[in-house]
Amino acid sequence: MNTPSTPPSKLAQRNINPRVFLGASGIILAIIIFAVLAPQTADGAFKSLQALIVENASWYYILTVALILMTTVYLGMSRYGNIKLGLDHSKPEYSDVSWFAMLFSAGMGIGLMFFGVAEPVMHFLSPPLGEGSNVQAARQAMRLTFFHWGLHAWAIYAIVALILAFFAYRHNLPLTLRSALYPLIGNRIHGKWGDAVDIFAVVGTLFGVATSLGYGVLQINTGLNYLFPNLIAVNTPTQIVLIAIVTALATLSVVSGLDKGVKMLSELNLGLAAILLLFILLMGSTVFLLQAFVQNVGHYASNIVSMTFNMYAYEKTDWLAGWTILYWGWWVSWAPFVGLFIARVSRGRTIRQFVMGVLLIPTGFTFLWMTVFGNSAIDLILNKGITQLGDVVQKDVSLALFAMFEHFPMSGVLTAVGLLMVVVFFITSADSGALVMDMLSANGEGSKGVAYRVYWSVGAGVVAVVLLLAGGLGALQTMTIASALPFITVLMVAMYGLMKALEVDIQKQEVQQLSLTTPLPAMGSGAWRERLQVIMDFPKRETVEHFINHTVQAACQDFADELQKTGVLASVKQERSGYVILTVHHGDEVDFTYKVKSVAYVQPSFAQQIADVEQANETQKYYRAEVHLREGGQDYDIMAWSKEGVINDIVQQYHTHMHFLHRLR
């Protein structure tokens, strides 16, 4: 007798993992209740935990982040760099500009608006060592700002994204955080341990987005108050309205999807950022800023090792805990969210392209931004005597950017553009966060429909409002940063597992390269003319599919039957016309897969002329019978080969595969 559908089954119909979705929702609700009912207790408990971590585990943060940076750089420069985040024939889904815009907006775009002026000025006025407000302090301020926003931060994002993208696109695992544990626990990632990891990632992502919304709206509020002092006050009701507006816009973007929503907004903000940066550069001390940029980069590069491992062990100071450790914890706590999002938009790039792109391009833009805005502010204070700018920054960080704009032409326009960028950056952070949470709770594929994406987008806004009213934002920010300690420990082990998996892949690639060239089919002495004629005919789909359905299918079946005689299990499947798969099963070893499928291409113009079809348009198609192995397309065509020739090709590829298994011993 059929029973009525239960809520979990309805969730399953929407492709939702009920354990992750309901578990994360329950934990989020419990933490909110705790933070709302006892905000001071929550804040005290989380701060005590953070103080304990800082006092006893600062060395661990410093060491592990250094290892992450070194590992990421090594992977990009080593022989592993040629491995694709996807099958061998995969192509990047997004252009370089769109890709950079999206990862930059999700990664730290809003932080540059908030701290681009404030952090250099704060380091300049109160350096960790020595006197402030002098040339030496200015030089040190920029070096420290570069250190906190440079390669280390992006390396943390990059290694998480690399692990997730490699196992998802190369080994067909879910694009969720659980896949990072595959080298450790194998197929158990599909059970309760994997669910627990994804729940942790959902909870961390939601609170990270919510606390950013709560704090970031302060900057929007102060900017609007600067533009319209008589209309908009700086108070909690205004901030709640602003959170509601940002959440509504983020929800619209989420509903629009990744290509229309996040991509378009990210490209818009990147364009606005470039315009704003060029304006400040050209209207300010242009030559000084360009000189400072070159010197800042050189100073950073020459001191990166000493800064990386500097624990201030011989100079007792609270500065390390209040800045570097806080930043490392914040970047690590955001890594599951940002790393998963970067992985989502990075399919088809090689590891080298990925590492160089994620590390160098955002870091270079960040350095230029921090120089133009940070050095401009320091120049106003140090050389032009506008000391009140420093007073404003020390009093209210959210006013730093707008206070600096007052000393440039068209300050009102600059403030309006800056506010627009802050809003759009928040929208892209919120909607990319909602997309990530939806993927985490929907087995890495995303839910069917938009209801659950809206649920997470609205949920982040609601949580931000509730905590803003209850005074619990500080407690949640502290908790989020404290959660970085267990995650970075898991990440260390996942990095080891990634290295092992990459070694297996590179062994397979090296074995493949031992094969000289594409094998020639066994054909009669005069058959080459017939084969050449077939090649020059640029065959249609029906012709290629007939060849695959008959000649290739028969060759695969003969090979499988021969293996069956030796006791090796092999199977041949034909899922659709023009698509044949031969699989040799090796139990716990890596299976051998040989696929042949018809692939369409645009017919070249010279072929149209040869065929005397001068009226044919440029989009006319022809088809190839291409070989695909487990790693992806091998980019050669076996159309018109005899059955014996196809079998010879299978034998050679299988021999290569067996040599690969031998190399793994």
C-alpha positions as CSV (number, residue, x, y, z in Angstrom):
1,M,0.0,0.0,0.0
2,N,1.4,3.4,-1.0
3,T,1.9,5.9,1.8
4,P,1.7,9.6,1.5
5,S,5.0,11.4,0.6
6,T,6.9,12.6,3.6
7,P,8.8,15.9,3.7
8,P,12.2,14.3,3.0
9,S,10.8,12.7,-0.1
10,K,9.5,16.0,-1.3
11,L,13.0,17.5,-0.7
12,A,14.5,14.6,-2.6
13,Q,12.2,15.4,-5.6
14,R,13.8,18.9,-5.6
15,N,17.2,17.3,-5.5
16,I,17.7,18.5,-1.9
17,N,19.7,16.4,0.5
18,P,17.3,16.5,3.5
19,R,19.9,15.8,6.1
20,V,22.1,18.7,5.0
21,F,19.2,21.1,4.4
22,L,17.3,20.4,7.6
23,G,20.4,19.9,9.7
24,A,21.9,23.2,8.7
25,S,18.6,25.0,9.1
26,G,18.2,23.6,12.7
27,I,21.7,24.5,13.7
28,I,21.4,28.0,12.3
29,L,18.1,28.5,14.2
30,A,19.6,27.3,17.5
31,I,22.6,29.6,17.2
32,I,20.4,32.6,16.4
33,I,18.2,31.9,19.4
34,F,21.3,31.7,21.6
35,A,22.7,34.9,20.2
36,V,19.4,36.7,20.4
37,L,18.4,35.6,23.9
38,A,21.8,35.9,25.5
39,P,23.9,38.2,23.2
40,Q,26.3,39.2,25.9
41,T,26.8,35.6,27.0
42,A,27.3,34.5,23.4
43,D,29.7,37.3,22.7
44,G,31.7,36.5,25.8
45,A,31.8,32.8,25.1
46,F,32.9,33.2,21.6
47,K,35.5,35.9,22.4
48,S,36.9,33.7,25.2
49,L,37.2,30.9,22.6
50,Q,38.9,33.2,20.1
51,A,41.3,34.5,22.8
52,L,42.2,31.0,23.7
53,I,42.9,30.1,20.1
54,V,45.0,33.3,19.5
55,E,47.0,32.7,22.7
56,N,47.8,29.1,22.1
57,A,47.4,28.5,18.3
58,S,48.7,31.6,16.6
59,W,51.8,29.7,15.5
60,Y,49.5,27.1,14.0
61,Y,47.6,29.6,11.9
62,I,50.9,31.2,10.7
63,L,52.5,27.9,9.8
64,T,49.5,26.4,8.0
65,V,48.7,29.5,5.9
66,A,52.4,29.5,4.9
67,L,52.1,25.8,3.8
68,I,49.0,26.6,1.9
69,L,50.7,29.4,-0.1
70,M,53.8,27.3,-0.8
71,T,51.7,24.3,-1.9
72,T,49.5,26.4,-4.2
73,V,52.5,28.0,-5.9
74,Y,54.2,24.6,-6.2
75,L,51.1,23.1,-7.9
76,G,50.9,25.9,-10.4
77,M,54.6,25.6,-11.3
78,S,55.1,21.9,-11.2
79,R,54.3,19.1,-13.7
80,Y,50.8,18.9,-12.2
81,G,50.1,22.3,-13.8
82,N,49.0,20.7,-17.1
83,I,46.2,18.7,-15.5
84,K,42.8,20.1,-16.3
85,L,40.1,20.8,-13.8
86,G,37.8,18.7,-16.0
87,L,38.1,16.1,-18.7
88,D,40.9,16.5,-21.2
89,H,38.7,18.0,-23.8
90,S,37.0,20.5,-21.4
91,K,37.0,24.2,-22.3
92,P,36.6,27.1,-19.9
93,E,32.9,27.9,-19.3
94,Y,33.5,31.6,-18.9
95,S,35.8,34.2,-20.6
96,D,38.9,35.4,-18.6
97,V,37.3,38.7,-17.9
98,S,34.0,37.2,-16.7
99,W,35.8,34.6,-14.6
100,F,38.1,37.2,-12.9
101,A,35.1,39.5,-12.3
102,M,33.1,36.8,-10.6
103,L,35.9,35.4,-8.4
104,F,37.0,38.9,-7.4
105,S,33.5,40.0,-6.5
106,A,32.8,36.9,-4.4
107,G,36.3,36.9,-2.9
108,M,37.0,40.3,-1.4
109,G,35.6,43.0,-3.5
110,I,33.5,44.5,-0.7
111,G,36.5,44.5,1.6
112,L,38.5,46.8,-0.7
113,M,35.7,49.3,-0.5
114,F,35.6,49.1,3.3
115,F,39.4,48.8,4.1
116,G,41.0,50.4,1.0
117,V,41.5,53.7,2.8
118,A,41.0,52.6,6.4
119,E,43.6,49.9,6.9
120,P,46.6,51.7,5.4
121,V,45.7,54.8,7.5
122,M,45.3,52.8,10.7
123,H,48.7,51.0,10.2
124,F,50.2,54.4,9.4
125,L,48.9,56.0,12.6
126,S,49.4,53.0,14.9
127,P,52.1,50.6,13.5
128,P,52.9,47.4,15.3
129,L,56.4,48.6,16.1
130,G,57.9,52.1,16.2
131,E,56.4,55.5,16.0
132,G,53.4,56.4,13.7
133,S,52.7,59.2,11.3
134,N,56.1,59.3,9.6
135,V,57.6,58.1,6.4
136,Q,58.8,54.8,7.9
137,A,55.3,54.2,9.2
138,A,53.8,54.9,5.8
139,R,56.2,52.4,4.1
140,Q,55.4,49.8,6.7
141,A,51.6,50.5,6.5
142,M,51.5,49.6,2.8
143,R,53.7,46.5,3.3
144,L,51.4,45.2,6.0
145,T,48.2,46.0,4.0
146,F,49.7,44.1,1.0
147,F,50.5,41.2,3.3
148,H,47.0,40.9,4.6
149,W,45.3,41.3,1.2
150,G,47.8,39.6,-1.0
151,L,48.9,36.1,-2.0
152,H,48.2,34.4,1.3
153,A,44.5,35.3,1.2
154,W,44.0,34.2,-2.4
155,A,46.1,31.1,-1.8
156,I,43.6,30.0,0.9
157,Y,40.7,30.5,-1.5
158,A,42.6,28.8,-4.4
159,I,43.6,25.6,-2.6
160,V,40.0,25.0,-1.4
161,A,38.7,25.7,-4.9
162,L,41.4,23.5,-6.5
163,I,40.6,20.5,-4.3
164,L,36.8,20.8,-5.0
165,A,37.1,21.4,-8.7
166,F,39.7,18.6,-9.2
167,F,37.6,15.9,-7.5
168,A,34.3,17.2,-8.9
169,Y,35.3,17.8,-12.6
170,R,38.0,15.2,-12.9
171,H,36.6,12.4,-10.8
172,N,32.9,13.1,-11.0
173,L,32.4,13.7,-7.2
174,P,29.8,16.1,-5.9
175,L,30.8,19.8,-6.1
176,T,30.4,20.2,-2.3
177,L,32.9,20.5,0.5
178,R,32.5,16.8,1.3
179,S,34.5,15.9,-1.8
180,A,37.6,17.4,-0.1
181,L,37.6,14.5,2.3
182,Y,37.5,11.8,-0.5
183,P,41.3,11.1,-0.2
184,L,40.7,10.5,3.6
185,I,37.5,8.5,3.8
186,G,36.8,7.4,0.3
187,N,33.1,6.6,-0.6
188,R,32.1,7.4,3.0
189,I,31.8,11.0,1.9
190,H,28.4,10.0,0.7
191,G,27.3,9.1,4.2
192,K,26.9,10.9,7.5
193,W,30.5,12.3,7.6
194,G,30.0,14.0,4.3
195,D,26.7,15.4,5.4
196,A,28.3,16.8,8.5
197,V,31.0,18.6,6.5
198,D,28.4,20.1,4.2
199,I,26.3,21.2,7.1
200,F,29.3,22.9,8.6
201,A,29.9,24.7,5.2
202,V,26.3,25.8,4.9
203,V,26.2,27.2,8.5
204,G,29.6,29.0,8.1
205,T,28.5,30.5,4.7
206,L,25.2,31.8,6.0
207,F,26.7,33.4,9.0
208,G,29.6,34.8,7.0
209,V,27.2,36.4,4.5
210,A,24.8,37.6,7.3
211,T,27.6,39.3,9.4
212,S,29.0,40.9,6.3
213,L,25.5,42.2,5.4
214,G,25.1,43.5,9.0
215,Y,28.5,45.3,9.1
216,G,28.5,46.4,5.5
217,V,25.2,48.1,5.7
218,L,26.8,50.5,8.1
219,Q,29.0,51.8,5.3
220,I,26.0,52.1,3.0
221,N,24.1,54.0,5.8
222,T,27.0,56.4,6.5
223,G,27.5,57.0,2.8
224,L,23.8,57.8,2.2
225,N,23.9,60.1,5.3
226,Y,26.9,61.9,3.8
227,L,25.0,62.4,0.5
228,F,21.6,63.2,2.1
229,P,22.2,64.4,5.6
230,N,18.7,65.8,6.1
231,L,16.9,62.8,4.7
232,I,18.7,59.7,5.9
233,A,19.9,59.2,9.5
234,V,22.4,56.7,10.7
235,N,20.3,54.4,12.9
236,T,19.1,50.8,13.2
237,P,15.7,51.3,11.4
238,T,17.5,52.7,8.3
239,Q,20.0,49.8,8.4
240,I,17.2,47.3,8.5
241,V,15.5,48.8,5.5
242,L,18.9,48.8,3.7
243,I,19.4,45.1,4.5
244,A,15.9,44.4,3.2
245,I,16.6,46.2,-0.1
246,V,20.0,44.5,-0.6
247,T,18.5,41.1,0.2
248,A,15.6,41.7,-2.3
249,L,18.1,42.7,-5.0
250,A,20.3,39.7,-4.2
251,T,17.2,37.4,-4.4
252,L,16.3,38.8,-7.9
253,S,19.9,38.1,-9.0
254,V,19.8,34.6,-7.6
255,V,16.5,33.9,-9.4
256,S,18.2,35.1,-12.6
257,G,20.9,32.5,-12.3
258,L,24.6,32.5,-12.4
259,D,25.0,33.7,-16.0
260,K,22.5,36.5,-15.9
261,G,22.7,37.5,-12.3
262,V,26.1,37.1,-10.7
263,K,28.1,37.3,-13.9
264,M,26.5,40.6,-15.1
265,L,26.7,42.3,-11.7
266,S,30.3,41.2,-11.3
267,E,31.3,42.6,-14.6
268,L,29.4,45.8,-13.8
269,N,31.3,46.2,-10.6
270,L,34.6,45.4,-12.1
271,G,34.0,48.2,-14.7
272,L,33.0,50.7,-12.0
273,A,36.0,49.7,-9.9
274,A,38.3,50.4,-12.8
275,I,36.7,53.7,-13.5
276,L,36.9,54.8,-9.9
277,L,40.5,53.7,-9.5
278,L,41.6,55.6,-12.7
279,F,39.8,58.7,-11.6
280,I,41.6,58.8,-8.2
281,L,44.9,57.9,-9.9
282,L,44.6,60.7,-12.5
283,M,43.1,63.4,-10.2
284,G,45.5,62.6,-7.3
285,S,49.3,62.6,-7.2
286,T,49.6,60.4,-10.3
287,V,53.4,60.1,-10.5
288,F,53.8,59.6,-6.7
289,L,51.1,56.8,-6.8
290,L,52.8,55.0,-9.7
291,Q,56.2,55.2,-8.0
292,A,54.6,54.0,-4.7
293,F,53.0,51.1,-6.5
294,V,56.3,49.9,-7.9
295,Q,58.0,50.4,-4.5
296,N,55.2,48.8,-2.5
297,V,55.2,45.6,-4.7
298,G,59.0,45.4,-4.5
299,H,59.0,45.9,-0.7
300,Y,56.3,43.2,-0.3
301,A,58.1,40.8,-2.5
302,S,61.4,41.2,-0.8
303,N,59.9,40.8,2.7
304,I,57.2,38.2,2.1
305,V,59.2,35.3,3.7
306,S,59.9,37.3,6.9
307,M,56.4,38.7,7.1
308,T,54.9,35.2,6.6
309,F,56.7,33.7,9.6
310,N,56.8,36.8,11.8
311,M,55.2,35.9,15.2
312,Y,56.5,39.0,17.0
313,A,57.9,36.4,19.5
314,Y,60.6,38.8,20.7
315,E,58.5,42.0,20.7
316,K,55.4,41.4,22.9
317,T,52.4,43.0,21.1
318,D,48.7,42.5,20.7
319,W,49.0,43.7,17.1
320,L,49.4,40.2,15.6
321,A,46.2,38.9,17.3
322,G,44.2,41.9,16.3
323,W,45.3,42.0,12.7
324,T,47.1,39.0,11.0
325,I,45.6,36.2,13.0
326,L,42.2,37.8,12.7
327,Y,42.6,38.1,8.9
328,W,43.9,34.5,8.5
329,G,40.9,33.2,10.5
330,W,38.5,35.3,8.4
331,W,39.9,34.2,5.1
332,V,39.9,30.6,6.2
333,S,36.3,30.8,7.5
334,W,35.2,32.2,4.1
335,A,37.2,29.6,2.2
336,P,34.4,27.0,2.0
337,F,32.0,29.6,0.5
338,V,34.4,31.5,-1.8
339,G,36.4,28.3,-2.7
340,L,33.3,26.5,-3.8
341,F,32.1,29.4,-5.8
342,I,35.4,29.8,-7.6
343,A,35.4,26.0,-8.3
344,R,31.9,26.4,-9.8
345,V,33.1,28.9,-12.4
346,S,36.6,27.4,-13.1
347,R,35.8,24.2,-15.0
348,G,38.0,23.5,-18.0
349,R,41.1,25.4,-16.9
350,T,44.4,23.7,-16.3
351,I,45.8,23.8,-12.8
352,R,48.5,26.2,-13.9
353,Q,46.0,28.6,-15.5
354,F,43.8,28.4,-12.4
355,V,46.6,29.0,-9.9
356,M,48.2,31.8,-11.9
357,G,44.8,33.4,-12.5
358,V,43.5,33.2,-8.9
359,L,46.8,34.2,-7.3
360,L,48.2,36.8,-9.6
361,I,45.4,38.7,-11.3
362,P,43.2,39.5,-8.2
363,T,46.4,40.2,-6.1
364,G,47.8,42.6,-8.7
365,F,44.5,44.5,-8.9
366,T,44.2,44.5,-5.1
367,F,47.7,45.9,-4.8
368,L,47.0,48.7,-7.3
369,W,43.7,49.5,-5.5
370,M,45.3,49.6,-2.1
371,T,48.2,51.8,-3.4
372,V,45.9,54.3,-5.1
373,F,43.5,54.7,-2.2
374,G,45.7,53.9,0.7
375,N,48.7,56.0,-0.4
376,S,46.4,58.8,-1.5
377,A,44.9,59.0,2.0
378,I,48.4,58.8,3.7
379,D,49.7,61.5,1.3
380,L,46.8,63.8,2.4
381,I,47.7,63.3,6.1
382,L,51.5,63.2,5.9
383,N,52.3,65.7,3.2
384,K,49.2,67.9,2.9
385,G,48.4,68.3,6.6
386,I,44.9,67.0,6.4
387,T,45.1,65.3,9.8
388,Q,41.4,65.3,10.3
389,L,41.1,62.4,7.8
390,G,43.1,60.2,10.2
391,D,40.8,61.3,13.1
392,V,37.7,60.3,11.0
393,V,39.2,56.9,10.2
394,Q,40.0,56.2,13.9
395,K,36.6,57.2,15.0
396,D,34.5,55.4,12.3
397,V,36.1,53.1,9.7
398,S,33.0,53.0,7.6
399,L,33.4,56.8,6.8
400,A,37.0,56.4,5.7
401,L,36.4,56.2,1.9
402,F,33.8,59.0,1.8
403,A,36.0,61.2,4.0
404,M,38.8,60.9,1.5
405,F,36.5,61.6,-1.4
406,E,35.9,65.1,0.1
407,H,39.4,66.1,-1.0
408,F,38.9,65.2,-4.6
409,P,36.9,66.9,-7.4
410,M,33.3,65.8,-7.9
411,S,33.2,64.3,-4.4
412,G,29.5,63.9,-4.5
413,V,29.6,61.9,-7.7
414,L,32.5,59.8,-6.3
415,T,30.5,59.1,-3.2
416,A,27.5,58.0,-5.2
417,V,29.6,55.7,-7.4
418,G,31.3,54.3,-4.3
419,L,27.9,53.6,-2.7
420,L,26.7,51.9,-5.9
421,M,29.8,49.7,-5.9
422,V,29.3,48.8,-2.2
423,V,25.7,47.8,-2.8
424,V,26.5,45.7,-5.9
425,F,29.4,44.0,-4.2
426,F,27.1,43.1,-1.4
427,I,24.5,41.8,-3.8
428,T,27.1,39.6,-5.6
429,S,28.4,38.3,-2.2
430,A,24.8,37.6,-1.0
431,D,23.6,35.9,-4.2
432,S,26.8,33.9,-4.8
433,G,26.5,32.8,-1.1
434,A,22.9,31.7,-1.8
435,L,24.0,29.8,-4.8
436,V,26.7,28.0,-2.9
437,M,24.4,27.1,0.0
438,D,21.9,25.8,-2.5
439,M,24.6,23.6,-4.1
440,L,25.8,22.4,-0.7
441,S,22.3,21.3,0.3
442,A,21.5,19.8,-3.1
443,N,24.3,17.3,-3.7
444,G,26.5,19.8,-5.5
445,E,24.1,20.2,-8.5
446,G,21.7,22.9,-7.2
447,S,18.0,22.4,-6.4
448,K,15.3,22.2,-9.0
449,G,13.5,25.5,-9.3
450,V,14.3,28.7,-7.4
451,A,12.5,28.2,-4.1
452,Y,15.5,27.0,-2.1
453,R,17.9,29.6,-3.6
454,V,15.4,32.2,-2.5
455,Y,15.2,30.5,0.9
456,W,18.9,30.9,1.5
457,S,19.1,34.4,0.1
458,V,16.2,35.7,2.2
459,G,17.5,33.7,5.2
460,A,20.8,35.5,5.2
461,G,19.0,38.9,5.2
462,V,16.6,37.8,8.0
463,V,19.5,36.5,10.1
464,A,21.4,39.8,9.6
465,V,18.4,41.9,10.7
466,V,17.7,39.7,13.8
467,L,21.3,39.8,14.9
468,L,21.5,43.6,14.3
469,L,18.5,44.1,16.5
470,A,19.8,41.8,19.2
471,G,23.3,43.0,19.2
472,G,24.6,39.6,18.3
473,L,26.6,40.4,15.1
474,G,29.9,40.7,17.0
475,A,29.4,37.3,18.6
476,L,28.6,35.6,15.3
477,Q,31.7,37.2,13.6
478,T,33.9,35.9,16.4
479,M,32.3,32.5,16.2
480,T,32.9,32.4,12.4
481,I,36.5,33.2,12.7
482,A,37.0,30.7,15.6
483,S,35.6,28.0,13.3
484,A,38.6,28.4,11.0
485,L,40.8,26.3,13.4
486,P,39.2,22.9,12.8
487,F,38.6,23.7,9.1
488,I,42.2,24.5,8.4
489,T,43.3,21.3,10.1
490,V,41.0,19.3,7.8
491,L,42.3,21.3,4.9
492,M,45.9,20.2,5.6
493,V,44.9,16.6,5.3
494,A,42.9,17.3,2.2
495,M,45.9,18.9,0.6
496,Y,47.9,15.8,1.2
497,G,45.1,13.7,-0.4
498,L,45.1,16.1,-3.4
499,M,48.8,15.6,-3.9
500,K,48.3,11.8,-3.9
501,A,45.5,12.0,-6.4
502,L,47.4,14.4,-8.7
503,E,50.3,11.9,-8.7
504,V,48.0,9.2,-10.0
505,D,46.8,11.5,-12.7
506,I,50.2,12.6,-13.8
507,Q,51.3,9.0,-14.0
508,K,48.4,8.3,-16.3
509,Q,49.4,11.3,-18.5
510,E,53.0,10.2,-18.7
511,V,52.0,6.7,-19.7
512,Q,49.7,8.1,-22.3
513,Q,52.6,10.1,-23.7
514,L,54.6,6.9,-24.1
515,S,52.2,6.0,-27.0
516,L,53.9,7.2,-30.1
517,T,51.1,8.5,-32.3
518,T,47.6,7.5,-33.2
519,P,47.7,3.9,-34.5
520,L,47.1,3.3,-38.1
521,P,44.1,1.0,-38.8
522,A,44.7,-2.4,-40.4
523,M,43.5,-1.9,-44.0
524,G,44.4,-3.3,-47.4
525,S,47.3,-1.9,-49.4
526,G,45.0,0.2,-51.6
527,A,42.4,1.1,-49.0
528,W,44.1,4.3,-48.2
529,R,42.5,6.0,-51.2
530,E,39.1,5.0,-50.0
531,R,39.8,6.3,-46.5
532,L,41.2,9.6,-47.9
533,Q,38.0,10.0,-49.9
534,V,35.9,9.6,-46.7
535,I,38.0,12.1,-44.9
536,M,37.7,14.7,-47.6
537,D,33.9,14.1,-47.9
538,F,33.5,15.6,-44.3
539,P,30.8,13.0,-43.5
540,K,27.3,13.8,-42.2
541,R,26.0,12.7,-38.8
542,E,24.0,9.7,-40.3
543,T,27.2,8.4,-41.9
544,V,29.3,8.6,-38.7
545,E,26.5,7.2,-36.5
546,H,26.1,4.2,-38.8
547,F,29.8,3.6,-38.6
548,I,29.8,3.8,-34.8
549,N,26.6,1.7,-34.4
550,H,28.0,-1.1,-36.6
551,T,31.7,-1.2,-37.1
552,V,32.8,0.3,-33.7
553,Q,30.1,-1.5,-31.7
554,A,31.2,-4.8,-33.3
555,A,34.9,-4.2,-32.6
556,C,34.2,-3.3,-29.0
557,Q,32.0,-6.4,-28.5
558,D,34.7,-8.7,-30.1
559,F,37.3,-7.2,-27.7
560,A,35.0,-7.6,-24.7
561,D,34.1,-11.2,-25.7
562,E,37.8,-12.1,-25.9
563,L,38.5,-10.6,-22.5
564,Q,35.6,-12.6,-21.0
565,K,37.3,-15.8,-22.1
566,T,40.2,-14.8,-19.8
567,G,37.9,-14.2,-16.8
568,V,38.1,-10.4,-17.1
569,L,34.7,-8.7,-16.9
570,A,34.0,-6.3,-19.8
571,S,30.8,-4.7,-21.0
572,V,29.7,-2.7,-24.1
573,K,26.8,-0.2,-23.9
574,Q,25.2,1.9,-26.6
575,E,23.3,4.6,-24.7
576,R,22.2,6.4,-27.9
577,S,22.9,6.3,-31.6
578,G,26.5,7.3,-32.4
579,Y,27.7,6.6,-28.8
580,V,29.4,3.3,-27.8
581,I,31.1,2.7,-24.5
582,L,33.4,-0.2,-23.7
583,T,34.3,-0.7,-20.0
584,V,36.8,-3.2,-18.6
585,H,36.1,-3.7,-14.9
586,H,39.1,-4.1,-12.6
587,G,37.5,-4.2,-9.2
588,D,39.4,-2.0,-6.8
589,E,41.7,-0.8,-9.6
590,V,41.0,1.9,-12.1
591,D,38.6,0.7,-14.8
592,F,39.4,1.0,-18.4
593,T,36.9,3.0,-20.5
594,Y,36.9,3.4,-24.3
595,K,34.2,5.5,-25.8
596,V,33.5,6.5,-29.4
597,K,31.0,9.2,-30.2
598,S,30.1,11.4,-33.0
599,V,31.2,15.0,-32.5
600,A,30.0,18.0,-34.7
601,Y,32.4,20.6,-36.1
602,V,31.9,23.6,-38.4
603,Q,33.0,22.6,-42.0
604,P,36.0,24.7,-43.1
605,S,35.6,26.9,-46.2
606,F,38.2,25.0,-48.2
607,A,36.1,21.9,-47.8
608,Q,33.1,23.6,-49.1
609,Q,35.0,24.7,-52.2
610,I,36.4,21.2,-52.8
611,A,32.8,19.8,-52.5
612,D,31.7,22.5,-54.9
613,V,29.0,23.8,-52.6
614,E,29.9,27.5,-52.8
615,Q,26.5,28.6,-51.6
616,A,26.8,26.6,-48.3
617,N,26.9,28.9,-45.3
618,E,29.8,28.9,-42.8
619,T,27.8,27.0,-40.1
620,Q,27.5,23.8,-42.2
621,K,28.5,20.9,-40.0
622,Y,30.4,17.7,-40.4
623,Y,31.0,14.9,-37.9
624,R,33.9,12.9,-36.5
625,A,34.0,9.5,-34.7
626,E,36.2,10.6,-31.8
627,V,37.8,8.4,-29.1
628,H,37.3,9.3,-25.5
629,L,39.0,7.7,-22.6
630,R,38.2,8.0,-18.9
631,E,40.2,11.3,-18.8
632,G,38.2,12.8,-21.7
633,G,38.5,13.3,-25.4
634,Q,41.8,12.2,-27.1
635,D,41.2,14.5,-30.2
636,Y,41.6,11.9,-32.9
637,D,39.1,10.5,-35.4
638,I,38.7,6.8,-36.4
639,M,36.0,7.3,-39.0
640,A,36.2,4.8,-41.8
641,W,38.6,2.5,-40.0
642,S,38.1,-1.2,-40.5
643,K,36.8,-3.3,-37.5
644,E,40.3,-4.7,-37.2
645,G,41.8,-1.2,-37.1
646,V,39.4,-0.2,-34.3
647,I,40.3,-3.3,-32.4
648,N,44.0,-2.5,-32.8
649,D,43.4,0.9,-31.4
650,I,41.5,-0.5,-28.4
651,V,44.3,-3.0,-27.7
652,Q,46.9,-0.2,-27.8
653,Q,44.9,2.0,-25.4
654,Y,44.2,-0.9,-23.1
655,H,47.9,-1.8,-23.1
656,T,48.7,1.8,-22.1
657,H,46.1,1.6,-19.3
658,M,47.7,-1.7,-18.0
659,H,51.1,0.0,-18.0
660,F,49.6,2.8,-16.0
661,L,48.3,0.4,-13.4
662,H,51.7,-1.2,-13.3
663,R,53.3,2.3,-12.7
664,L,51.0,2.8,-9.7
665,R,52.6,-0.2,-7.9
